[in-house]
Amino acid sequence: KLMTVPERYNAMQEEMEALANEGKLLIIRPPKKVIVQRLEKSVAKLESLYNEGYEEGLRNIENIKKFLSQNA
């Protein structure tokens, strides 16, 4: 199964994009590349990433409300 991880990931990304284009899924992504490693130990880096995600959520709050009201 590990050998098919990239293929499955790419297929999942394509499916998510299709659902987003149909208005069935709202995707919120970081605006820039994430530089934190999977097993990051730096509290400062993790806190910074958390804060970036929180701010991105706030920036998208109206989009989230609109999506939820249309898909309730």
PDB file of N, H, CA, C and O in Angstrom:
ATOM      1  N   LYS A   1       0.815  -1.204   0.000  1.00  0.00           N
ATOM      2  CA  LYS A   1       0.000   0.000   0.000  1.00  0.00           C
ATOM      3  C   LYS A   1       0.855   1.263   0.000  1.00  0.00           C
ATOM      4  O   LYS A   1       0.464   2.268  -0.593  1.00  0.00           O
ATOM      5  N   LEU A   2       2.001   1.232   0.646  1.00  0.00           N
ATOM      6  H   LEU A   2       2.319   0.416   1.128  1.00  0.00           H
ATOM      7  CA  LEU A   2       2.845   2.423   0.697  1.00  0.00           C
ATOM      8  C   LEU A   2       3.281   2.872  -0.684  1.00  0.00           C
ATOM      9  O   LEU A   2       3.500   4.060  -0.920  1.00  0.00           O
ATOM     10  N   MET A   3       3.405   1.924  -1.592  1.00  0.00           N
ATOM     11  H   MET A   3       3.227   0.958  -1.401  1.00  0.00           H
ATOM     12  CA  MET A   3       3.861   2.281  -2.934  1.00  0.00           C
ATOM     13  C   MET A   3       2.799   3.056  -3.700  1.00  0.00           C
ATOM     14  O   MET A   3       3.116   3.726  -4.683  1.00  0.00           O
ATOM     15  N   THR A   4       1.560   2.978  -3.272  1.00  0.00           N
ATOM     16  H   THR A   4       1.302   2.434  -2.473  1.00  0.00           H
ATOM     17  CA  THR A   4       0.494   3.679  -3.992  1.00  0.00           C
ATOM     18  C   THR A   4       0.073   4.972  -3.300  1.00  0.00           C
ATOM     19  O   THR A   4      -0.874   5.629  -3.733  1.00  0.00           O
ATOM     20  N   VAL A   5       0.764   5.336  -2.238  1.00  0.00           N
ATOM     21  H   VAL A   5       1.533   4.802  -1.885  1.00  0.00           H
ATOM     22  CA  VAL A   5       0.383   6.546  -1.498  1.00  0.00           C
ATOM     23  C   VAL A   5       0.373   7.782  -2.393  1.00  0.00           C
ATOM     24  O   VAL A   5      -0.609   8.524  -2.374  1.00  0.00           O
ATOM     25  N   PRO A   6       1.423   8.036  -3.177  1.00  0.00           N
ATOM     26  CA  PRO A   6       1.380   9.247  -4.027  1.00  0.00           C
ATOM     27  C   PRO A   6       0.212   9.246  -5.011  1.00  0.00           C
ATOM     28  O   PRO A   6      -0.419  10.279  -5.235  1.00  0.00           O
ATOM     29  N   GLU A   7      -0.069   8.088  -5.593  1.00  0.00           N
ATOM     30  H   GLU A   7       0.443   7.249  -5.411  1.00  0.00           H
ATOM     31  CA  GLU A   7      -1.173   8.003  -6.550  1.00  0.00           C
ATOM     32  C   GLU A   7      -2.511   8.239  -5.859  1.00  0.00           C
ATOM     33  O   GLU A   7      -3.369   8.952  -6.379  1.00  0.00           O
ATOM     34  N   ARG A   8      -2.684   7.635  -4.685  1.00  0.00           N
ATOM     35  H   ARG A   8      -1.987   7.055  -4.263  1.00  0.00           H
ATOM     36  CA  ARG A   8      -3.937   7.828  -3.950  1.00  0.00           C
ATOM     37  C   ARG A   8      -4.088   9.279  -3.499  1.00  0.00           C
ATOM     38  O   ARG A   8      -5.185   9.837  -3.544  1.00  0.00           O
ATOM     39  N   TYR A   9      -2.993   9.882  -3.067  1.00  0.00           N
ATOM     40  H   TYR A   9      -2.103   9.429  -3.030  1.00  0.00           H
ATOM     41  CA  TYR A   9      -3.032  11.287  -2.641  1.00  0.00           C
ATOM     42  C   TYR A   9      -3.439  12.179  -3.811  1.00  0.00           C
ATOM     43  O   TYR A   9      -4.306  13.041  -3.670  1.00  0.00           O
ATOM     44  N   ASN A  10      -2.812  11.968  -4.960  1.00  0.00           N
ATOM     45  H   ASN A  10      -2.107  11.267  -5.075  1.00  0.00           H
ATOM     46  CA  ASN A  10      -3.131  12.787  -6.135  1.00  0.00           C
ATOM     47  C   ASN A  10      -4.579  12.593  -6.573  1.00  0.00           C
ATOM     48  O   ASN A  10      -5.249  13.553  -6.953  1.00  0.00           O
ATOM     49  N   ALA A  11      -5.059  11.356  -6.521  1.00  0.00           N
ATOM     50  H   ALA A  11      -4.514  10.577  -6.212  1.00  0.00           H
ATOM     51  CA  ALA A  11      -6.455  11.098  -6.889  1.00  0.00           C
ATOM     52  C   ALA A  11      -7.394  11.803  -5.921  1.00  0.00           C
ATOM     53  O   ALA A  11      -8.411  12.365  -6.329  1.00  0.00           O
ATOM     54  N   MET A  12      -7.052  11.770  -4.647  1.00  0.00           N
ATOM     55  H   MET A  12      -6.227  11.314  -4.316  1.00  0.00           H
ATOM     56  CA  MET A  12      -7.877  12.437  -3.644  1.00  0.00           C
ATOM     57  C   MET A  12      -7.890  13.951  -3.875  1.00  0.00           C
ATOM     58  O   MET A  12      -8.933  14.591  -3.745  1.00  0.00           O
ATOM     59  N   GLN A  13      -6.739  14.519  -4.215  1.00  0.00           N
ATOM     60  H   GLN A  13      -5.891  14.000  -4.320  1.00  0.00           H
ATOM     61  CA  GLN A  13      -6.668  15.952  -4.488  1.00  0.00           C
ATOM     62  C   GLN A  13      -7.539  16.326  -5.685  1.00  0.00           C
ATOM     63  O   GLN A  13      -8.240  17.337  -5.662  1.00  0.00           O
ATOM     64  N   GLU A  14      -7.487  15.504  -6.725  1.00  0.00           N
ATOM     65  H   GLU A  14      -6.918  14.682  -6.743  1.00  0.00           H
ATOM     66  CA  GLU A  14      -8.313  15.755  -7.909  1.00  0.00           C
ATOM     67  C   GLU A  14      -9.804  15.673  -7.569  1.00  0.00           C
ATOM     68  O   GLU A  14     -10.602  16.489  -8.031  1.00  0.00           O
ATOM     69  N   GLU A  15     -10.164  14.687  -6.763  1.00  0.00           N
ATOM     70  H   GLU A  15      -9.516  14.024  -6.387  1.00  0.00           H
ATOM     71  CA  GLU A  15     -11.566  14.546  -6.359  1.00  0.00           C
ATOM     72  C   GLU A  15     -12.016  15.743  -5.526  1.00  0.00           C
ATOM     73  O   GLU A  15     -13.129  16.239  -5.694  1.00  0.00           O
ATOM     74  N   MET A  16     -11.157  16.198  -4.639  1.00  0.00           N
ATOM     75  H   MET A  16     -10.252  15.795  -4.503  1.00  0.00           H
ATOM     76  CA  MET A  16     -11.489  17.363  -3.816  1.00  0.00           C
ATOM     77  C   MET A  16     -11.672  18.605  -4.678  1.00  0.00           C
ATOM     78  O   MET A  16     -12.603  19.378  -4.453  1.00  0.00           O
ATOM     79  N   GLU A  17     -10.808  18.807  -5.652  1.00  0.00           N
ATOM     80  H   GLU A  17     -10.051  18.179  -5.836  1.00  0.00           H
ATOM     81  CA  GLU A  17     -10.936  19.959  -6.549  1.00  0.00           C
ATOM     82  C   GLU A  17     -12.251  19.893  -7.320  1.00  0.00           C
ATOM     83  O   GLU A  17     -12.929  20.907  -7.483  1.00  0.00           O
ATOM     84  N   ALA A  18     -12.610  18.700  -7.792  1.00  0.00           N
ATOM     85  H   ALA A  18     -12.059  17.877  -7.659  1.00  0.00           H
ATOM     86  CA  ALA A  18     -13.868  18.541  -8.531  1.00  0.00           C
ATOM     87  C   ALA A  18     -15.059  18.873  -7.634  1.00  0.00           C
ATOM     88  O   ALA A  18     -15.978  19.574  -8.058  1.00  0.00           O
ATOM     89  N   LEU A  19     -15.047  18.374  -6.403  1.00  0.00           N
ATOM     90  H   LEU A  19     -14.301  17.804  -6.059  1.00  0.00           H
ATOM     91  CA  LEU A  19     -16.141  18.670  -5.475  1.00  0.00           C
ATOM     92  C   LEU A  19     -16.203  20.160  -5.149  1.00  0.00           C
ATOM     93  O   LEU A  19     -17.290  20.723  -5.023  1.00  0.00           O
ATOM     94  N   ALA A  20     -15.055  20.791  -5.013  1.00  0.00           N
ATOM     95  H   ALA A  20     -14.172  20.333  -5.115  1.00  0.00           H
ATOM     96  CA  ALA A  20     -15.025  22.228  -4.742  1.00  0.00           C
ATOM     97  C   ALA A  20     -15.600  23.000  -5.926  1.00  0.00           C
ATOM     98  O   ALA A  20     -16.343  23.964  -5.740  1.00  0.00           O
ATOM     99  N   ASN A  21     -15.258  22.579  -7.140  1.00  0.00           N
ATOM    100  H   ASN A  21     -14.655  21.796  -7.291  1.00  0.00           H
ATOM    101  CA  ASN A  21     -15.782  23.244  -8.334  1.00  0.00           C
ATOM    102  C   ASN A  21     -17.295  23.088  -8.454  1.00  0.00           C
ATOM    103  O   ASN A  21     -17.966  23.944  -9.033  1.00  0.00           O
ATOM    104  N   GLU A  22     -17.833  21.998  -7.909  1.00  0.00           N
ATOM    105  H   GLU A  22     -17.288  21.303  -7.439  1.00  0.00           H
ATOM    106  CA  GLU A  22     -19.280  21.771  -7.912  1.00  0.00           C
ATOM    107  C   GLU A  22     -19.973  22.470  -6.746  1.00  0.00           C
ATOM    108  O   GLU A  22     -21.200  22.450  -6.654  1.00  0.00           O
ATOM    109  N   GLY A  23     -19.205  23.083  -5.865  1.00  0.00           N
ATOM    110  H   GLY A  23     -18.208  23.099  -5.941  1.00  0.00           H
ATOM    111  CA  GLY A  23     -19.782  23.757  -4.711  1.00  0.00           C
ATOM    112  C   GLY A  23     -20.147  22.825  -3.573  1.00  0.00           C
ATOM    113  O   GLY A  23     -20.875  23.211  -2.658  1.00  0.00           O
ATOM    114  N   LYS A  24     -19.644  21.597  -3.624  1.00  0.00           N
ATOM    115  H   LYS A  24     -19.053  21.284  -4.367  1.00  0.00           H
ATOM    116  CA  LYS A  24     -19.963  20.614  -2.591  1.00  0.00           C
ATOM    117  C   LYS A  24     -18.909  20.553  -1.487  1.00  0.00           C
ATOM    118  O   LYS A  24     -19.120  19.904  -0.462  1.00  0.00           O
ATOM    119  N   LEU A  25     -17.795  21.216  -1.690  1.00  0.00           N
ATOM    120  H   LEU A  25     -17.624  21.743  -2.523  1.00  0.00           H
ATOM    121  CA  LEU A  25     -16.694  21.167  -0.736  1.00  0.00           C
ATOM    122  C   LEU A  25     -16.016  22.531  -0.690  1.00  0.00           C
ATOM    123  O   LEU A  25     -15.773  23.147  -1.728  1.00  0.00           O
ATOM    124  N   LEU A  26     -15.719  22.987   0.491  1.00  0.00           N
ATOM    125  H   LEU A  26     -15.916  22.486   1.333  1.00  0.00           H
ATOM    126  CA  LEU A  26     -14.984  24.237   0.665  1.00  0.00           C
ATOM    127  C   LEU A  26     -13.576  23.878   1.106  1.00  0.00           C
ATOM    128  O   LEU A  26     -13.389  23.232   2.137  1.00  0.00           O
ATOM    129  N   ILE A  27     -12.594  24.291   0.334  1.00  0.00           N
ATOM    130  H   ILE A  27     -12.746  24.816  -0.503  1.00  0.00           H
ATOM    131  CA  ILE A  27     -11.198  24.003   0.651  1.00  0.00           C
ATOM    132  C   ILE A  27     -10.551  25.270   1.179  1.00  0.00           C
ATOM    133  O   ILE A  27     -10.593  26.320   0.537  1.00  0.00           O
ATOM    134  N   ILE A  28      -9.959  25.162   2.345  1.00  0.00           N
ATOM    135  H   ILE A  28      -9.925  24.310   2.867  1.00  0.00           H
ATOM    136  CA  ILE A  28      -9.200  26.276   2.919  1.00  0.00           C
ATOM    137  C   ILE A  28      -7.773  25.784   3.079  1.00  0.00           C
ATOM    138  O   ILE A  28      -7.511  24.854   3.842  1.00  0.00           O
ATOM    139  N   ARG A  29      -6.859  26.405   2.367  1.00  0.00           N
ATOM    140  H   ARG A  29      -7.071  27.161   1.747  1.00  0.00           H
ATOM    141  CA  ARG A  29      -5.459  25.996   2.370  1.00  0.00           C
ATOM    142  C   ARG A  29      -4.582  27.151   2.826  1.00  0.00           C
ATOM    143  O   ARG A  29      -4.967  28.316   2.734  1.00  0.00           O
ATOM    144  N   PRO A  30      -3.407  26.813   3.314  1.00  0.00           N
ATOM    145  CA  PRO A  30      -2.456  27.883   3.621  1.00  0.00           C
ATOM    146  C   PRO A  30      -2.102  28.628   2.336  1.00  0.00           C
ATOM    147  O   PRO A  30      -1.944  28.003   1.287  1.00  0.00           O
ATOM    148  N   PRO A  31      -1.975  29.950   2.401  1.00  0.00           N
ATOM    149  CA  PRO A  31      -1.653  30.714   1.197  1.00  0.00           C
ATOM    150  C   PRO A  31      -0.217  30.513   0.728  1.00  0.00           C
ATOM    151  O   PRO A  31       0.117  30.827  -0.414  1.00  0.00           O
ATOM    152  N   LYS A  32       0.636  29.985   1.616  1.00  0.00           N
ATOM    153  H   LYS A  32       0.365  29.730   2.544  1.00  0.00           H
ATOM    154  CA  LYS A  32       2.027  29.733   1.225  1.00  0.00           C
ATOM    155  C   LYS A  32       2.428  28.340   1.694  1.00  0.00           C
ATOM    156  O   LYS A  32       1.744  27.718   2.506  1.00  0.00           O
ATOM    157  N   LYS A  33       3.550  27.869   1.165  1.00  0.00           N
ATOM    158  H   LYS A  33       4.106  28.375   0.506  1.00  0.00           H
ATOM    159  CA  LYS A  33       4.026  26.527   1.498  1.00  0.00           C
ATOM    160  C   LYS A  33       4.307  26.406   2.994  1.00  0.00           C
ATOM    161  O   LYS A  33       4.909  27.293   3.599  1.00  0.00           O
ATOM    162  N   VAL A  34       3.865  25.306   3.573  1.00  0.00           N
ATOM    163  H   VAL A  34       3.376  24.585   3.082  1.00  0.00           H
ATOM    164  CA  VAL A  34       4.090  25.042   4.996  1.00  0.00           C
ATOM    165  C   VAL A  34       5.522  24.548   5.172  1.00  0.00           C
ATOM    166  O   VAL A  34       5.956  23.627   4.480  1.00  0.00           O
ATOM    167  N   ILE A  35       6.253  25.164   6.101  1.00  0.00           N
ATOM    168  H   ILE A  35       5.900  25.913   6.662  1.00  0.00           H
ATOM    169  CA  ILE A  35       7.657  24.798   6.295  1.00  0.00           C
ATOM    170  C   ILE A  35       7.897  23.994   7.567  1.00  0.00           C
ATOM    171  O   ILE A  35       9.045  23.772   7.952  1.00  0.00           O
ATOM    172  N   VAL A  36       6.838  23.562   8.213  1.00  0.00           N
ATOM    173  H   VAL A  36       5.906  23.743   7.900  1.00  0.00           H
ATOM    174  CA  VAL A  36       6.950  22.759   9.427  1.00  0.00           C
ATOM    175  C   VAL A  36       7.032  21.286   9.030  1.00  0.00           C
ATOM    176  O   VAL A  36       6.264  20.817   8.189  1.00  0.00           O
ATOM    177  N   GLN A  37       7.955  20.573   9.633  1.00  0.00           N
ATOM    178  H   GLN A  37       8.579  20.954  10.316  1.00  0.00           H
ATOM    179  CA  GLN A  37       8.124  19.148   9.347  1.00  0.00           C
ATOM    180  C   GLN A  37       7.026  18.326  10.019  1.00  0.00           C
ATOM    181  O   GLN A  37       6.356  18.806  10.934  1.00  0.00           O
ATOM    182  N   ARG A  38       6.847  17.112   9.570  1.00  0.00           N
ATOM    183  H   ARG A  38       7.391  16.722   8.827  1.00  0.00           H
ATOM    184  CA  ARG A  38       5.795  16.243  10.118  1.00  0.00           C
ATOM    185  C   ARG A  38       5.973  15.991  11.607  1.00  0.00           C
ATOM    186  O   ARG A  38       4.996  15.956  12.355  1.00  0.00           O
ATOM    187  N   LEU A  39       7.194  15.818  12.032  1.00  0.00           N
ATOM    188  H   LEU A  39       7.988  15.847  11.425  1.00  0.00           H
ATOM    189  CA  LEU A  39       7.481  15.546  13.444  1.00  0.00           C
ATOM    190  C   LEU A  39       8.214  16.728  14.070  1.00  0.00           C
ATOM    191  O   LEU A  39       9.179  16.555  14.815  1.00  0.00           O
ATOM    192  N   GLU A  40       7.744  17.914  13.759  1.00  0.00           N
ATOM    193  H   GLU A  40       6.960  18.054  13.155  1.00  0.00           H
ATOM    194  CA  GLU A  40       8.384  19.146  14.245  1.00  0.00           C
ATOM    195  C   GLU A  40       8.395  19.194  15.770  1.00  0.00           C
ATOM    196  O   GLU A  40       7.401  18.884  16.426  1.00  0.00           O
ATOM    197  N   LYS A  41       9.543  19.589  16.317  1.00  0.00           N
ATOM    198  H   LYS A  41      10.350  19.841  15.784  1.00  0.00           H
ATOM    199  CA  LYS A  41       9.672  19.705  17.769  1.00  0.00           C
ATOM    200  C   LYS A  41       9.750  21.156  18.231  1.00  0.00           C
ATOM    201  O   LYS A  41       9.611  21.443  19.420  1.00  0.00           O
ATOM    202  N   SER A  42       9.969  22.059  17.298  1.00  0.00           N
ATOM    203  H   SER A  42      10.082  21.825  16.333  1.00  0.00           H
ATOM    204  CA  SER A  42      10.091  23.471  17.652  1.00  0.00           C
ATOM    205  C   SER A  42       8.719  24.047  17.996  1.00  0.00           C
ATOM    206  O   SER A  42       7.844  24.169  17.139  1.00  0.00           O
ATOM    207  N   VAL A  43       8.556  24.392  19.250  1.00  0.00           N
ATOM    208  H   VAL A  43       9.267  24.293  19.947  1.00  0.00           H
ATOM    209  CA  VAL A  43       7.287  24.964  19.696  1.00  0.00           C
ATOM    210  C   VAL A  43       7.013  26.276  18.967  1.00  0.00           C
ATOM    211  O   VAL A  43       5.868  26.568  18.623  1.00  0.00           O
ATOM    212  N   ALA A  44       8.054  27.061  18.731  1.00  0.00           N
ATOM    213  H   ALA A  44       8.984  26.823  19.010  1.00  0.00           H
ATOM    214  CA  ALA A  44       7.882  28.345  18.047  1.00  0.00           C
ATOM    215  C   ALA A  44       7.348  28.146  16.630  1.00  0.00           C
ATOM    216  O   ALA A  44       6.450  28.869  16.198  1.00  0.00           O
ATOM    217  N   LYS A  45       7.899  27.168  15.903  1.00  0.00           N
ATOM    218  H   LYS A  45       8.629  26.581  16.253  1.00  0.00           H
ATOM    219  CA  LYS A  45       7.428  26.904  14.539  1.00  0.00           C
ATOM    220  C   LYS A  45       5.988  26.396  14.546  1.00  0.00           C
ATOM    221  O   LYS A  45       5.170  26.803  13.722  1.00  0.00           O
ATOM    222  N   LEU A  46       5.694  25.509  15.479  1.00  0.00           N
ATOM    223  H   LEU A  46       6.358  25.177  16.149  1.00  0.00           H
ATOM    224  CA  LEU A  46       4.334  24.971  15.569  1.00  0.00           C
ATOM    225  C   LEU A  46       3.335  26.054  15.947  1.00  0.00           C
ATOM    226  O   LEU A  46       2.228  26.103  15.411  1.00  0.00           O
ATOM    227  N   GLU A  47       3.725  26.909  16.861  1.00  0.00           N
ATOM    228  H   GLU A  47       4.624  26.869  17.297  1.00  0.00           H
ATOM    229  CA  GLU A  47       2.845  28.005  17.266  1.00  0.00           C
ATOM    230  C   GLU A  47       2.621  28.972  16.114  1.00  0.00           C
ATOM    231  O   GLU A  47       1.509  29.461  15.914  1.00  0.00           O
ATOM    232  N   SER A  48       3.670  29.244  15.360  1.00  0.00           N
ATOM    233  H   SER A  48       4.573  28.847  15.522  1.00  0.00           H
ATOM    234  CA  SER A  48       3.550  30.128  14.206  1.00  0.00           C
ATOM    235  C   SER A  48       2.596  29.533  13.166  1.00  0.00           C
ATOM    236  O   SER A  48       1.754  30.241  12.614  1.00  0.00           O
ATOM    237  N   LEU A  49       2.733  28.237  12.904  1.00  0.00           N
ATOM    238  H   LEU A  49       3.417  27.662  13.353  1.00  0.00           H
ATOM    239  CA  LEU A  49       1.847  27.577  11.945  1.00  0.00           C
ATOM    240  C   LEU A  49       0.403  27.602  12.437  1.00  0.00           C
ATOM    241  O   LEU A  49      -0.518  27.843  11.656  1.00  0.00           O
ATOM    242  N   TYR A  50       0.208  27.355  13.718  1.00  0.00           N
ATOM    243  H   TYR A  50       0.956  27.159  14.352  1.00  0.00           H
ATOM    244  CA  TYR A  50      -1.135  27.415  14.299  1.00  0.00           C
ATOM    245  C   TYR A  50      -1.733  28.801  14.086  1.00  0.00           C
ATOM    246  O   TYR A  50      -2.877  28.932  13.651  1.00  0.00           O
ATOM    247  N   ASN A  51      -0.954  29.834  14.396  1.00  0.00           N
ATOM    248  H   ASN A  51      -0.024  29.728  14.750  1.00  0.00           H
ATOM    249  CA  ASN A  51      -1.444  31.207  14.255  1.00  0.00           C
ATOM    250  C   ASN A  51      -1.764  31.540  12.806  1.00  0.00           C
ATOM    251  O   ASN A  51      -2.750  32.224  12.530  1.00  0.00           O
ATOM    252  N   GLU A  52      -0.934  31.060  11.872  1.00  0.00           N
ATOM    253  H   GLU A  52      -0.134  30.504  12.096  1.00  0.00           H
ATOM    254  CA  GLU A  52      -1.211  31.284  10.451  1.00  0.00           C
ATOM    255  C   GLU A  52      -2.540  30.629  10.062  1.00  0.00           C
ATOM    256  O   GLU A  52      -3.346  31.223   9.346  1.00  0.00           O
ATOM    257  N   GLY A  53      -2.757  29.407  10.537  1.00  0.00           N
ATOM    258  H   GLY A  53      -2.102  28.925  11.119  1.00  0.00           H
ATOM    259  CA  GLY A  53      -4.007  28.707  10.244  1.00  0.00           C
ATOM    260  C   GLY A  53      -5.210  29.408  10.843  1.00  0.00           C
ATOM    261  O   GLY A  53      -6.266  29.497  10.218  1.00  0.00           O
ATOM    262  N   TYR A  54      -5.044  29.900  12.050  1.00  0.00           N
ATOM    263  H   TYR A  54      -4.186  29.827  12.558  1.00  0.00           H
ATOM    264  CA  TYR A  54      -6.126  30.621  12.721  1.00  0.00           C
ATOM    265  C   TYR A  54      -6.478  31.880  11.932  1.00  0.00           C
ATOM    266  O   TYR A  54      -7.652  32.168  11.700  1.00  0.00           O
ATOM    267  N   GLU A  55      -5.459  32.622  11.525  1.00  0.00           N
ATOM    268  H   GLU A  55      -4.506  32.388  11.713  1.00  0.00           H
ATOM    269  CA  GLU A  55      -5.681  33.850  10.747  1.00  0.00           C
ATOM    270  C   GLU A  55      -6.327  33.538   9.400  1.00  0.00           C
ATOM    271  O   GLU A  55      -7.198  34.278   8.943  1.00  0.00           O
ATOM    272  N   GLU A  56      -5.907  32.456   8.769  1.00  0.00           N
ATOM    273  H   GLU A  56      -5.200  31.855   9.141  1.00  0.00           H
ATOM    274  CA  GLU A  56      -6.506  32.068   7.487  1.00  0.00           C
ATOM    275  C   GLU A  56      -7.981  31.725   7.682  1.00  0.00           C
ATOM    276  O   GLU A  56      -8.816  32.051   6.838  1.00  0.00           O
ATOM    277  N   GLY A  57      -8.294  31.074   8.786  1.00  0.00           N
ATOM    278  H   GLY A  57      -7.615  30.810   9.472  1.00  0.00           H
ATOM    279  CA  GLY A  57      -9.690  30.786   9.103  1.00  0.00           C
ATOM    280  C   GLY A  57     -10.501  32.053   9.272  1.00  0.00           C
ATOM    281  O   GLY A  57     -11.623  32.154   8.775  1.00  0.00           O
ATOM    282  N   LEU A  58      -9.932  33.018   9.973  1.00  0.00           N
ATOM    283  H   LEU A  58      -9.020  32.936  10.376  1.00  0.00           H
ATOM    284  CA  LEU A  58     -10.631  34.299  10.156  1.00  0.00           C
ATOM    285  C   LEU A  58     -10.834  35.018   8.829  1.00  0.00           C
ATOM    286  O   LEU A  58     -11.888  35.609   8.591  1.00  0.00           O
ATOM    287  N   ARG A  59      -9.818  34.966   7.962  1.00  0.00           N
ATOM    288  H   ARG A  59      -8.962  34.486   8.156  1.00  0.00           H
ATOM    289  CA  ARG A  59      -9.941  35.620   6.652  1.00  0.00           C
ATOM    290  C   ARG A  59     -11.038  34.971   5.812  1.00  0.00           C
ATOM    291  O   ARG A  59     -11.639  35.624   4.958  1.00  0.00           O
ATOM    292  N   ASN A  60     -11.295  33.705   6.051  1.00  0.00           N
ATOM    293  H   ASN A  60     -10.808  33.174   6.745  1.00  0.00           H
ATOM    294  CA  ASN A  60     -12.281  32.965   5.256  1.00  0.00           C
ATOM    295  C   ASN A  60     -13.627  32.808   5.940  1.00  0.00           C
ATOM    296  O   ASN A  60     -14.479  32.066   5.450  1.00  0.00           O
ATOM    297  N   ILE A  61     -13.840  33.479   7.048  1.00  0.00           N
ATOM    298  H   ILE A  61     -13.149  34.082   7.446  1.00  0.00           H
ATOM    299  CA  ILE A  61     -15.058  33.259   7.828  1.00  0.00           C
ATOM    300  C   ILE A  61     -16.328  33.528   7.014  1.00  0.00           C
ATOM    301  O   ILE A  61     -17.307  32.794   7.143  1.00  0.00           O
ATOM    302  N   GLU A  62     -16.322  34.553   6.194  1.00  0.00           N
ATOM    303  H   GLU A  62     -15.527  35.150   6.090  1.00  0.00           H
ATOM    304  CA  GLU A  62     -17.516  34.841   5.384  1.00  0.00           C
ATOM    305  C   GLU A  62     -17.740  33.751   4.343  1.00  0.00           C
ATOM    306  O   GLU A  62     -18.881  33.364   4.089  1.00  0.00           O
ATOM    307  N   ASN A  63     -16.655  33.249   3.735  1.00  0.00           N
ATOM    308  H   ASN A  63     -15.728  33.563   3.942  1.00  0.00           H
ATOM    309  CA  ASN A  63     -16.783  32.140   2.782  1.00  0.00           C
ATOM    310  C   ASN A  63     -17.329  30.898   3.474  1.00  0.00           C
ATOM    311  O   ASN A  63     -18.146  30.173   2.906  1.00  0.00           O
ATOM    312  N   ILE A  64     -16.878  30.657   4.693  1.00  0.00           N
ATOM    313  H   ILE A  64     -16.214  31.246   5.154  1.00  0.00           H
ATOM    314  CA  ILE A  64     -17.347  29.501   5.455  1.00  0.00           C
ATOM    315  C   ILE A  64     -18.837  29.633   5.753  1.00  0.00           C
ATOM    316  O   ILE A  64     -19.600  28.685   5.562  1.00  0.00           O
ATOM    317  N   LYS A  65     -19.250  30.811   6.222  1.00  0.00           N
ATOM    318  H   LYS A  65     -18.631  31.581   6.377  1.00  0.00           H
ATOM    319  CA  LYS A  65     -20.669  31.032   6.519  1.00  0.00           C
ATOM    320  C   LYS A  65     -21.529  30.856   5.270  1.00  0.00           C
ATOM    321  O   LYS A  65     -22.585  30.225   5.317  1.00  0.00           O
ATOM    322  N   LYS A  66     -21.071  31.417   4.162  1.00  0.00           N
ATOM    323  H   LYS A  66     -20.214  31.930   4.124  1.00  0.00           H
ATOM    324  CA  LYS A  66     -21.818  31.315   2.906  1.00  0.00           C
ATOM    325  C   LYS A  66     -21.935  29.854   2.474  1.00  0.00           C
ATOM    326  O   LYS A  66     -23.014  29.398   2.095  1.00  0.00           O
ATOM    327  N   PHE A  67     -20.828  29.128   2.532  1.00  0.00           N
ATOM    328  H   PHE A  67     -19.951  29.498   2.839  1.00  0.00           H
ATOM    329  CA  PHE A  67     -20.839  27.718   2.145  1.00  0.00           C
ATOM    330  C   PHE A  67     -21.798  26.922   3.021  1.00  0.00           C
ATOM    331  O   PHE A  67     -22.592  26.128   2.518  1.00  0.00           O
ATOM    332  N   LEU A  68     -21.722  27.135   4.318  1.00  0.00           N
ATOM    333  H   LEU A  68     -21.077  27.780   4.727  1.00  0.00           H
ATOM    334  CA  LEU A  68     -22.581  26.390   5.239  1.00  0.00           C
ATOM    335  C   LEU A  68     -24.054  26.723   5.042  1.00  0.00           C
ATOM    336  O   LEU A  68     -24.906  25.842   5.155  1.00  0.00           O
ATOM    337  N   SER A  69     -24.363  27.977   4.749  1.00  0.00           N
ATOM    338  H   SER A  69     -23.671  28.693   4.658  1.00  0.00           H
ATOM    339  CA  SER A  69     -25.764  28.345   4.548  1.00  0.00           C
ATOM    340  C   SER A  69     -26.318  27.755   3.250  1.00  0.00           C
ATOM    341  O   SER A  69     -27.510  27.464   3.158  1.00  0.00           O
ATOM    342  N   GLN A  70     -25.460  27.579   2.257  1.00  0.00           N
ATOM    343  H   GLN A  70     -24.492  27.815   2.332  1.00  0.00           H
ATOM    344  CA  GLN A  70     -25.903  27.007   0.985  1.00  0.00           C
ATOM    345  C   GLN A  70     -25.982  25.489   1.028  1.00  0.00           C
ATOM    346  O   GLN A  70     -26.689  24.878   0.227  1.00  0.00           O
ATOM    347  N   ASN A  71     -25.263  24.885   1.953  1.00  0.00           N
ATOM    348  H   ASN A  71     -24.688  25.382   2.604  1.00  0.00           H
ATOM    349  CA  ASN A  71     -25.179  23.426   2.003  1.00  0.00           C
ATOM    350  C   ASN A  71     -25.764  22.845   3.284  1.00  0.00           C
ATOM    351  O   ASN A  71     -25.417  21.734   3.685  1.00  0.00           O
ATOM    352  N   ALA A  72     -26.643  23.593   3.915  1.00  0.00           N
ATOM    353  H   ALA A  72     -26.925  24.496   3.589  1.00  0.00           H
ATOM    354  CA  ALA A  72     -27.244  23.112   5.173  1.00  0.00           C
ATOM    355  C   ALA A  72     -28.370  22.150   4.911  1.00  0.00           C
ATOM    356  O   ALA A  72     -28.985  21.649   5.853  1.00  0.00           O
TER     357      ALA A  72
END
